[in-house]
Amino acid sequence: MITLKVDGMSCDHCIQTITNAIHTVDAQAGVHIDLKQGIVNVQTRAAEESITTAITDTGFDVTDAVHSAGT
Ligand SMILES: [Cu+2]
């Protein structure tokens, strides 16, 4: 599981944009986004850099990452 702090998310469209971007890296990824907290949780085997790059390429800023073992 990858947990990222993402700046600039404000609505369902942002959620959709980020979810789609993550799915271009890993179509099987489980994505959960907490809009109020600015948190993106990704259940994936893909590398964190790949996910982060996919998100930043859409124009959002990834400000922090929380690592957890066992993905
Ligand atoms: Cu939006």
PDB file of the backbone (N, CA, C, O) and the ligand in Angstrom, with CONECT records:
HET     CU  A 101       1
ATOM      1  N   MET A   1       0.840  -1.201   0.000  1.00  0.00           N
ATOM      2  CA  MET A   1       0.000   0.000   0.000  1.00  0.00           C
ATOM      3  C   MET A   1       0.871   1.245   0.000  1.00  0.00           C
ATOM      4  O   MET A   1       1.826   1.365   0.768  1.00  0.00           O
ATOM      5  N   ILE A   2       0.517   2.160  -0.876  1.00  0.00           N
ATOM      6  CA  ILE A   2       1.212   3.442  -0.948  1.00  0.00           C
ATOM      7  C   ILE A   2       0.238   4.522  -0.499  1.00  0.00           C
ATOM      8  O   ILE A   2      -0.897   4.583  -0.970  1.00  0.00           O
ATOM      9  N   THR A   3       0.688   5.365   0.406  1.00  0.00           N
ATOM     10  CA  THR A   3      -0.139   6.474   0.853  1.00  0.00           C
ATOM     11  C   THR A   3       0.557   7.772   0.499  1.00  0.00           C
ATOM     12  O   THR A   3       1.691   8.009   0.916  1.00  0.00           O
ATOM     13  N   LEU A   4      -0.112   8.606  -0.262  1.00  0.00           N
ATOM     14  CA  LEU A   4       0.483   9.853  -0.726  1.00  0.00           C
ATOM     15  C   LEU A   4      -0.353  11.039  -0.290  1.00  0.00           C
ATOM     16  O   LEU A   4      -1.583  10.988  -0.274  1.00  0.00           O
ATOM     17  N   LYS A   5       0.347  12.114   0.065  1.00  0.00           N
ATOM     18  CA  LYS A   5      -0.331  13.394   0.297  1.00  0.00           C
ATOM     19  C   LYS A   5      -0.297  14.148  -1.022  1.00  0.00           C
ATOM     20  O   LYS A   5       0.771  14.372  -1.591  1.00  0.00           O
ATOM     21  N   VAL A   6      -1.468  14.537  -1.503  1.00  0.00           N
ATOM     22  CA  VAL A   6      -1.545  15.204  -2.803  1.00  0.00           C
ATOM     23  C   VAL A   6      -2.260  16.549  -2.635  1.00  0.00           C
ATOM     24  O   VAL A   6      -3.360  16.627  -2.087  1.00  0.00           O
ATOM     25  N   ASP A   7      -1.599  17.604  -3.125  1.00  0.00           N
ATOM     26  CA  ASP A   7      -2.164  18.948  -3.063  1.00  0.00           C
ATOM     27  C   ASP A   7      -3.031  19.238  -4.277  1.00  0.00           C
ATOM     28  O   ASP A   7      -2.733  18.780  -5.380  1.00  0.00           O
ATOM     29  N   GLY A   8      -4.084  19.985  -4.080  1.00  0.00           N
ATOM     30  CA  GLY A   8      -4.843  20.538  -5.191  1.00  0.00           C
ATOM     31  C   GLY A   8      -6.094  19.780  -5.576  1.00  0.00           C
ATOM     32  O   GLY A   8      -6.798  20.177  -6.505  1.00  0.00           O
ATOM     33  N   MET A   9      -6.387  18.680  -4.867  1.00  0.00           N
ATOM     34  CA  MET A   9      -7.610  17.944  -5.186  1.00  0.00           C
ATOM     35  C   MET A   9      -8.804  18.659  -4.566  1.00  0.00           C
ATOM     36  O   MET A   9      -8.796  18.978  -3.378  1.00  0.00           O
ATOM     37  N   SER A  10      -9.828  18.907  -5.375  1.00  0.00           N
ATOM     38  CA  SER A  10     -10.956  19.665  -4.843  1.00  0.00           C
ATOM     39  C   SER A  10     -12.325  19.098  -5.174  1.00  0.00           C
ATOM     40  O   SER A  10     -13.318  19.510  -4.574  1.00  0.00           O
ATOM     41  N   CYS A  11     -12.402  18.172  -6.104  1.00  0.00           N
ATOM     42  CA  CYS A  11     -13.733  17.692  -6.486  1.00  0.00           C
ATOM     43  C   CYS A  11     -13.663  16.287  -7.075  1.00  0.00           C
ATOM     44  O   CYS A  11     -12.586  15.704  -7.200  1.00  0.00           O
ATOM     45  N   ASP A  12     -14.816  15.761  -7.431  1.00  0.00           N
ATOM     46  CA  ASP A  12     -14.886  14.414  -7.986  1.00  0.00           C
ATOM     47  C   ASP A  12     -14.090  14.284  -9.272  1.00  0.00           C
ATOM     48  O   ASP A  12     -13.553  13.219  -9.578  1.00  0.00           O
ATOM     49  N   HIS A  13     -14.017  15.373 -10.021  1.00  0.00           N
ATOM     50  CA  HIS A  13     -13.258  15.321 -11.264  1.00  0.00           C
ATOM     51  C   HIS A  13     -11.771  15.102 -11.000  1.00  0.00           C
ATOM     52  O   HIS A  13     -11.105  14.368 -11.730  1.00  0.00           O
ATOM     53  N   CYS A  14     -11.261  15.738  -9.963  1.00  0.00           N
ATOM     54  CA  CYS A  14      -9.867  15.529  -9.566  1.00  0.00           C
ATOM     55  C   CYS A  14      -9.644  14.065  -9.192  1.00  0.00           C
ATOM     56  O   CYS A  14      -8.647  13.460  -9.585  1.00  0.00           O
ATOM     57  N   ILE A  15     -10.575  13.508  -8.433  1.00  0.00           N
ATOM     58  CA  ILE A  15     -10.477  12.105  -8.036  1.00  0.00           C
ATOM     59  C   ILE A  15     -10.424  11.219  -9.269  1.00  0.00           C
ATOM     60  O   ILE A  15      -9.618  10.292  -9.348  1.00  0.00           O
ATOM     61  N   GLN A  16     -11.292  11.513 -10.232  1.00  0.00           N
ATOM     62  CA  GLN A  16     -11.347  10.717 -11.459  1.00  0.00           C
ATOM     63  C   GLN A  16     -10.043  10.825 -12.244  1.00  0.00           C
ATOM     64  O   GLN A  16      -9.529   9.830 -12.755  1.00  0.00           O
ATOM     65  N   THR A  17      -9.513  12.054 -12.334  1.00  0.00           N
ATOM     66  CA  THR A  17      -8.267  12.283 -13.074  1.00  0.00           C
ATOM     67  C   THR A  17      -7.114  11.492 -12.462  1.00  0.00           C
ATOM     68  O   THR A  17      -6.346  10.841 -13.171  1.00  0.00           O
ATOM     69  N   ILE A  18      -7.006  11.559 -11.139  1.00  0.00           N
ATOM     70  CA  ILE A  18      -5.916  10.870 -10.449  1.00  0.00           C
ATOM     71  C   ILE A  18      -6.097   9.363 -10.519  1.00  0.00           C
ATOM     72  O   ILE A  18      -5.137   8.622 -10.731  1.00  0.00           O
ATOM     73  N   THR A  19      -7.329   8.915 -10.339  1.00  0.00           N
ATOM     74  CA  THR A  19      -7.608   7.473 -10.427  1.00  0.00           C
ATOM     75  C   THR A  19      -7.233   6.945 -11.808  1.00  0.00           C
ATOM     76  O   THR A  19      -6.600   5.896 -11.926  1.00  0.00           O
ATOM     77  N   ASN A  20      -7.619   7.665 -12.840  1.00  0.00           N
ATOM     78  CA  ASN A  20      -7.279   7.240 -14.208  1.00  0.00           C
ATOM     79  C   ASN A  20      -5.769   7.204 -14.408  1.00  0.00           C
ATOM     80  O   ASN A  20      -5.242   6.276 -15.021  1.00  0.00           O
ATOM     81  N   ALA A  21      -5.076   8.211 -13.894  1.00  0.00           N
ATOM     82  CA  ALA A  21      -3.620   8.268 -14.045  1.00  0.00           C
ATOM     83  C   ALA A  21      -2.966   7.060 -13.380  1.00  0.00           C
ATOM     84  O   ALA A  21      -2.048   6.453 -13.934  1.00  0.00           O
ATOM     85  N   ILE A  22      -3.448   6.720 -12.189  1.00  0.00           N
ATOM     86  CA  ILE A  22      -2.891   5.561 -11.482  1.00  0.00           C
ATOM     87  C   ILE A  22      -3.180   4.281 -12.262  1.00  0.00           C
ATOM     88  O   ILE A  22      -2.341   3.382 -12.324  1.00  0.00           O
ATOM     89  N   HIS A  23      -4.358   4.206 -12.849  1.00  0.00           N
ATOM     90  CA  HIS A  23      -4.733   2.997 -13.586  1.00  0.00           C
ATOM     91  C   HIS A  23      -3.957   2.839 -14.889  1.00  0.00           C
ATOM     92  O   HIS A  23      -3.897   1.737 -15.435  1.00  0.00           O
ATOM     93  N   THR A  24      -3.366   3.913 -15.396  1.00  0.00           N
ATOM     94  CA  THR A  24      -2.492   3.754 -16.562  1.00  0.00           C
ATOM     95  C   THR A  24      -1.194   3.056 -16.155  1.00  0.00           C
ATOM     96  O   THR A  24      -0.556   2.401 -16.980  1.00  0.00           O
ATOM     97  N   VAL A  25      -0.801   3.194 -14.881  1.00  0.00           N
ATOM     98  CA  VAL A  25       0.402   2.509 -14.380  1.00  0.00           C
ATOM     99  C   VAL A  25       0.069   1.072 -13.992  1.00  0.00           C
ATOM    100  O   VAL A  25       0.791   0.139 -14.344  1.00  0.00           O
ATOM    101  N   ASP A  26      -1.031   0.907 -13.264  1.00  0.00           N
ATOM    102  CA  ASP A  26      -1.469  -0.413 -12.815  1.00  0.00           C
ATOM    103  C   ASP A  26      -2.992  -0.478 -12.912  1.00  0.00           C
ATOM    104  O   ASP A  26      -3.705   0.072 -12.072  1.00  0.00           O
ATOM    105  N   ALA A  27      -3.467  -1.148 -13.933  1.00  0.00           N
ATOM    106  CA  ALA A  27      -4.910  -1.214 -14.181  1.00  0.00           C
ATOM    107  C   ALA A  27      -5.652  -1.909 -13.049  1.00  0.00           C
ATOM    108  O   ALA A  27      -6.857  -1.719 -12.879  1.00  0.00           O
ATOM    109  N   GLN A  28      -4.929  -2.716 -12.274  1.00  0.00           N
ATOM    110  CA  GLN A  28      -5.554  -3.468 -11.180  1.00  0.00           C
ATOM    111  C   GLN A  28      -5.476  -2.736  -9.842  1.00  0.00           C
ATOM    112  O   GLN A  28      -5.982  -3.225  -8.832  1.00  0.00           O
ATOM    113  N   ALA A  29      -4.850  -1.578  -9.838  1.00  0.00           N
ATOM    114  CA  ALA A  29      -4.632  -0.872  -8.577  1.00  0.00           C
ATOM    115  C   ALA A  29      -5.949  -0.506  -7.904  1.00  0.00           C
ATOM    116  O   ALA A  29      -6.910  -0.093  -8.553  1.00  0.00           O
ATOM    117  N   GLY A  30      -5.962  -0.670  -6.591  1.00  0.00           N
ATOM    118  CA  GLY A  30      -7.091  -0.194  -5.799  1.00  0.00           C
ATOM    119  C   GLY A  30      -6.781   1.217  -5.343  1.00  0.00           C
ATOM    120  O   GLY A  30      -5.750   1.461  -4.717  1.00  0.00           O
ATOM    121  N   VAL A  31      -7.667   2.140  -5.653  1.00  0.00           N
ATOM    122  CA  VAL A  31      -7.415   3.541  -5.328  1.00  0.00           C
ATOM    123  C   VAL A  31      -8.489   4.046  -4.385  1.00  0.00           C
ATOM    124  O   VAL A  31      -9.683   3.910  -4.653  1.00  0.00           O
ATOM    125  N   HIS A  32      -8.051   4.634  -3.271  1.00  0.00           N
ATOM    126  CA  HIS A  32      -8.997   5.293  -2.374  1.00  0.00           C
ATOM    127  C   HIS A  32      -8.494   6.692  -2.079  1.00  0.00           C
ATOM    128  O   HIS A  32      -7.362   6.875  -1.632  1.00  0.00           O
ATOM    129  N   ILE A  33      -9.337   7.674  -2.332  1.00  0.00           N
ATOM    130  CA  ILE A  33      -8.928   9.062  -2.174  1.00  0.00           C
ATOM    131  C   ILE A  33      -9.802   9.744  -1.135  1.00  0.00           C
ATOM    132  O   ILE A  33     -11.030   9.707  -1.203  1.00  0.00           O
ATOM    133  N   ASP A  34      -9.130  10.372  -0.164  1.00  0.00           N
ATOM    134  CA  ASP A  34      -9.810  11.191   0.835  1.00  0.00           C
ATOM    135  C   ASP A  34      -9.594  12.652   0.466  1.00  0.00           C
ATOM    136  O   ASP A  34      -8.524  13.218   0.693  1.00  0.00           O
ATOM    137  N   LEU A  35     -10.625  13.242  -0.104  1.00  0.00           N
ATOM    138  CA  LEU A  35     -10.518  14.595  -0.636  1.00  0.00           C
ATOM    139  C   LEU A  35     -10.200  15.612   0.468  1.00  0.00           C
ATOM    140  O   LEU A  35      -9.337  16.472   0.296  1.00  0.00           O
ATOM    141  N   LYS A  36     -10.898  15.506   1.588  1.00  0.00           N
ATOM    142  CA  LYS A  36     -10.735  16.477   2.678  1.00  0.00           C
ATOM    143  C   LYS A  36      -9.322  16.444   3.247  1.00  0.00           C
ATOM    144  O   LYS A  36      -8.742  17.485   3.557  1.00  0.00           O
ATOM    145  N   GLN A  37      -8.772  15.227   3.382  1.00  0.00           N
ATOM    146  CA  GLN A  37      -7.437  15.083   3.964  1.00  0.00           C
ATOM    147  C   GLN A  37      -6.343  15.248   2.921  1.00  0.00           C
ATOM    148  O   GLN A  37      -5.176  15.424   3.269  1.00  0.00           O
ATOM    149  N   GLY A  38      -6.707  15.193   1.649  1.00  0.00           N
ATOM    150  CA  GLY A  38      -5.712  15.252   0.588  1.00  0.00           C
ATOM    151  C   GLY A  38      -4.851  14.012   0.541  1.00  0.00           C
ATOM    152  O   GLY A  38      -3.655  14.078   0.256  1.00  0.00           O
ATOM    153  N   ILE A  39      -5.477  12.869   0.828  1.00  0.00           N
ATOM    154  CA  ILE A  39      -4.745  11.603   0.907  1.00  0.00           C
ATOM    155  C   ILE A  39      -5.164  10.678  -0.234  1.00  0.00           C
ATOM    156  O   ILE A  39      -6.349  10.515  -0.524  1.00  0.00           O
ATOM    157  N   VAL A  40      -4.163  10.080  -0.869  1.00  0.00           N
ATOM    158  CA  VAL A  40      -4.425   9.081  -1.903  1.00  0.00           C
ATOM    159  C   VAL A  40      -3.817   7.757  -1.449  1.00  0.00           C
ATOM    160  O   VAL A  40      -2.604   7.654  -1.265  1.00  0.00           O
ATOM    161  N   ASN A  41      -4.659   6.754  -1.271  1.00  0.00           N
ATOM    162  CA  ASN A  41      -4.195   5.407  -0.934  1.00  0.00           C
ATOM    163  C   ASN A  41      -4.229   4.541  -2.182  1.00  0.00           C
ATOM    164  O   ASN A  41      -5.234   4.483  -2.890  1.00  0.00           O
ATOM    165  N   VAL A  42      -3.116   3.872  -2.437  1.00  0.00           N
ATOM    166  CA  VAL A  42      -3.047   3.024  -3.622  1.00  0.00           C
ATOM    167  C   VAL A  42      -2.596   1.623  -3.229  1.00  0.00           C
ATOM    168  O   VAL A  42      -1.529   1.434  -2.644  1.00  0.00           O
ATOM    169  N   GLN A  43      -3.429   0.654  -3.562  1.00  0.00           N
ATOM    170  CA  GLN A  43      -3.079  -0.747  -3.343  1.00  0.00           C
ATOM    171  C   GLN A  43      -2.523  -1.255  -4.664  1.00  0.00           C
ATOM    172  O   GLN A  43      -3.274  -1.490  -5.610  1.00  0.00           O
ATOM    173  N   THR A  44      -1.203  -1.425  -4.728  1.00  0.00           N
ATOM    174  CA  THR A  44      -0.584  -1.766  -6.011  1.00  0.00           C
ATOM    175  C   THR A  44       0.749  -2.460  -5.809  1.00  0.00           C
ATOM    176  O   THR A  44       1.371  -2.344  -4.753  1.00  0.00           O
ATOM    177  N   ARG A  45       1.180  -3.180  -6.831  1.00  0.00           N
ATOM    178  CA  ARG A  45       2.519  -3.741  -6.848  1.00  0.00           C
ATOM    179  C   ARG A  45       3.484  -2.850  -7.623  1.00  0.00           C
ATOM    180  O   ARG A  45       4.685  -3.118  -7.671  1.00  0.00           O
ATOM    181  N   ALA A  46       2.954  -1.795  -8.228  1.00  0.00           N
ATOM    182  CA  ALA A  46       3.795  -0.883  -9.006  1.00  0.00           C
ATOM    183  C   ALA A  46       4.705  -0.088  -8.074  1.00  0.00           C
ATOM    184  O   ALA A  46       4.414   0.069  -6.888  1.00  0.00           O
ATOM    185  N   ALA A  47       5.807   0.410  -8.626  1.00  0.00           N
ATOM    186  CA  ALA A  47       6.735   1.210  -7.841  1.00  0.00           C
ATOM    187  C   ALA A  47       6.104   2.545  -7.467  1.00  0.00           C
ATOM    188  O   ALA A  47       5.342   3.137  -8.231  1.00  0.00           O
ATOM    189  N   GLU A  48       6.449   2.998  -6.259  1.00  0.00           N
ATOM    190  CA  GLU A  48       5.880   4.261  -5.789  1.00  0.00           C
ATOM    191  C   GLU A  48       6.227   5.409  -6.727  1.00  0.00           C
ATOM    192  O   GLU A  48       5.392   6.281  -6.970  1.00  0.00           O
ATOM    193  N   GLU A  49       7.474   5.422  -7.270  1.00  0.00           N
ATOM    194  CA  GLU A  49       7.859   6.509  -8.179  1.00  0.00           C
ATOM    195  C   GLU A  49       6.956   6.551  -9.402  1.00  0.00           C
ATOM    196  O   GLU A  49       6.617   7.628  -9.893  1.00  0.00           O
ATOM    197  N   SER A  50       6.569   5.384  -9.893  1.00  0.00           N
ATOM    198  CA  SER A  50       5.705   5.330 -11.070  1.00  0.00           C
ATOM    199  C   SER A  50       4.350   5.952 -10.775  1.00  0.00           C
ATOM    200  O   SER A  50       3.797   6.686 -11.594  1.00  0.00           O
ATOM    201  N   ILE A  51       3.820   5.649  -9.593  1.00  0.00           N
ATOM    202  CA  ILE A  51       2.524   6.204  -9.191  1.00  0.00           C
ATOM    203  C   ILE A  51       2.645   7.710  -8.997  1.00  0.00           C
ATOM    204  O   ILE A  51       1.808   8.480  -9.469  1.00  0.00           O
ATOM    205  N   THR A  52       3.711   8.122  -8.289  1.00  0.00           N
ATOM    206  CA  THR A  52       3.921   9.548  -8.030  1.00  0.00           C
ATOM    207  C   THR A  52       4.057  10.328  -9.333  1.00  0.00           C
ATOM    208  O   THR A  52       3.472  11.400  -9.488  1.00  0.00           O
ATOM    209  N   THR A  53       4.831   9.782 -10.267  1.00  0.00           N
ATOM    210  CA  THR A  53       5.029  10.450 -11.550  1.00  0.00           C
ATOM    211  C   THR A  53       3.711  10.564 -12.316  1.00  0.00           C
ATOM    212  O   THR A  53       3.418  11.601 -12.912  1.00  0.00           O
ATOM    213  N   ALA A  54       2.921   9.493 -12.294  1.00  0.00           N
ATOM    214  CA  ALA A  54       1.635   9.512 -12.995  1.00  0.00           C
ATOM    215  C   ALA A  54       0.741  10.621 -12.446  1.00  0.00           C
ATOM    216  O   ALA A  54       0.039  11.296 -13.198  1.00  0.00           O
ATOM    217  N   ILE A  55       0.775  10.801 -11.120  1.00  0.00           N
ATOM    218  CA  ILE A  55      -0.060  11.840 -10.502  1.00  0.00           C
ATOM    219  C   ILE A  55       0.469  13.230 -10.831  1.00  0.00           C
ATOM    220  O   ILE A  55      -0.299  14.113 -11.213  1.00  0.00           O
ATOM    221  N   THR A  56       1.779  13.429 -10.685  1.00  0.00           N
ATOM    222  CA  THR A  56       2.329  14.767 -10.941  1.00  0.00           C
ATOM    223  C   THR A  56       2.188  15.146 -12.413  1.00  0.00           C
ATOM    224  O   THR A  56       2.062  16.326 -12.740  1.00  0.00           O
ATOM    225  N   ASP A  57       2.207  14.156 -13.299  1.00  0.00           N
ATOM    226  CA  ASP A  57       2.017  14.426 -14.731  1.00  0.00           C
ATOM    227  C   ASP A  57       0.629  14.992 -15.027  1.00  0.00           C
ATOM    228  O   ASP A  57       0.436  15.659 -16.044  1.00  0.00           O
ATOM    229  N   THR A  58      -0.326  14.734 -14.156  1.00  0.00           N
ATOM    230  CA  THR A  58      -1.661  15.288 -14.362  1.00  0.00           C
ATOM    231  C   THR A  58      -1.773  16.705 -13.811  1.00  0.00           C
ATOM    232  O   THR A  58      -2.799  17.360 -13.996  1.00  0.00           O
ATOM    233  N   GLY A  59      -0.726  17.189 -13.134  1.00  0.00           N
ATOM    234  CA  GLY A  59      -0.716  18.563 -12.659  1.00  0.00           C
ATOM    235  C   GLY A  59      -0.916  18.729 -11.172  1.00  0.00           C
ATOM    236  O   GLY A  59      -0.956  19.854 -10.673  1.00  0.00           O
ATOM    237  N   PHE A  60      -1.043  17.621 -10.449  1.00  0.00           N
ATOM    238  CA  PHE A  60      -1.174  17.698  -8.993  1.00  0.00           C
ATOM    239  C   PHE A  60       0.201  17.534  -8.346  1.00  0.00           C
ATOM    240  O   PHE A  60       1.097  16.907  -8.911  1.00  0.00           O
ATOM    241  N   ASP A  61       0.349  18.108  -7.153  1.00  0.00           N
ATOM    242  CA  ASP A  61       1.612  17.993  -6.434  1.00  0.00           C
ATOM    243  C   ASP A  61       1.529  16.910  -5.372  1.00  0.00           C
ATOM    244  O   ASP A  61       0.641  16.922  -4.520  1.00  0.00           O
ATOM    245  N   VAL A  62       2.466  15.977  -5.435  1.00  0.00           N
ATOM    246  CA  VAL A  62       2.587  14.979  -4.372  1.00  0.00           C
ATOM    247  C   VAL A  62       3.558  15.556  -3.354  1.00  0.00           C
ATOM    248  O   VAL A  62       4.737  15.749  -3.654  1.00  0.00           O
ATOM    249  N   THR A  63       3.062  15.832  -2.143  1.00  0.00           N
ATOM    250  CA  THR A  63       3.864  16.544  -1.162  1.00  0.00           C
ATOM    251  C   THR A  63       4.503  15.614  -0.141  1.00  0.00           C
ATOM    252  O   THR A  63       5.460  15.998   0.532  1.00  0.00           O
ATOM    253  N   ASP A  64       3.991  14.409  -0.019  1.00  0.00           N
ATOM    254  CA  ASP A  64       4.537  13.521   1.005  1.00  0.00           C
ATOM    255  C   ASP A  64       4.148  12.083   0.669  1.00  0.00           C
ATOM    256  O   ASP A  64       3.174  11.836  -0.042  1.00  0.00           O
ATOM    257  N   ALA A  65       4.914  11.162   1.187  1.00  0.00           N
ATOM    258  CA  ALA A  65       4.597   9.746   0.972  1.00  0.00           C
ATOM    259  C   ALA A  65       4.807   8.997   2.273  1.00  0.00           C
ATOM    260  O   ALA A  65       5.784   9.227   2.985  1.00  0.00           O
ATOM    261  N   VAL A  66       3.892   8.110   2.574  1.00  0.00           N
ATOM    262  CA  VAL A  66       3.995   7.276   3.758  1.00  0.00           C
ATOM    263  C   VAL A  66       4.166   5.842   3.305  1.00  0.00           C
ATOM    264  O   VAL A  66       3.321   5.296   2.595  1.00  0.00           O
ATOM    265  N   HIS A  67       5.270   5.234   3.722  1.00  0.00           N
ATOM    266  CA  HIS A  67       5.559   3.876   3.273  1.00  0.00           C
ATOM    267  C   HIS A  67       5.021   2.862   4.269  1.00  0.00           C
ATOM    268  O   HIS A  67       5.067   3.075   5.480  1.00  0.00           O
ATOM    269  N   SER A  68       4.523   1.781   3.753  1.00  0.00           N
ATOM    270  CA  SER A  68       4.185   0.685   4.632  1.00  0.00           C
ATOM    271  C   SER A  68       4.622  -0.608   3.983  1.00  0.00           C
ATOM    272  O   SER A  68       4.552  -0.755   2.763  1.00  0.00           O
ATOM    273  N   ALA A  69       5.061  -1.522   4.779  1.00  0.00           N
ATOM    274  CA  ALA A  69       5.616  -2.768   4.262  1.00  0.00           C
ATOM    275  C   ALA A  69       4.507  -3.703   3.795  1.00  0.00           C
ATOM    276  O   ALA A  69       3.341  -3.569   4.168  1.00  0.00           O
ATOM    277  N   GLY A  70       4.914  -4.644   2.972  1.00  0.00           N
ATOM    278  CA  GLY A  70       4.008  -5.736   2.665  1.00  0.00           C
ATOM    279  C   GLY A  70       3.154  -5.578   1.430  1.00  0.00           C
ATOM    280  O   GLY A  70       2.220  -6.355   1.231  1.00  0.00           O
ATOM    281  N   THR A  71       3.438  -4.610   0.603  1.00  0.00           N
ATOM    282  CA  THR A  71       2.708  -4.518  -0.648  1.00  0.00           C
ATOM    283  C   THR A  71       3.309  -5.478  -1.643  1.00  0.00           C
ATOM    284  O   THR A  71       2.840  -5.564  -2.778  1.00  0.00           O
TER     285      THR A  71
HETATM  286 CU    CU A 101     -11.520  18.803  -9.238  1.00  0.00          CU2+
END
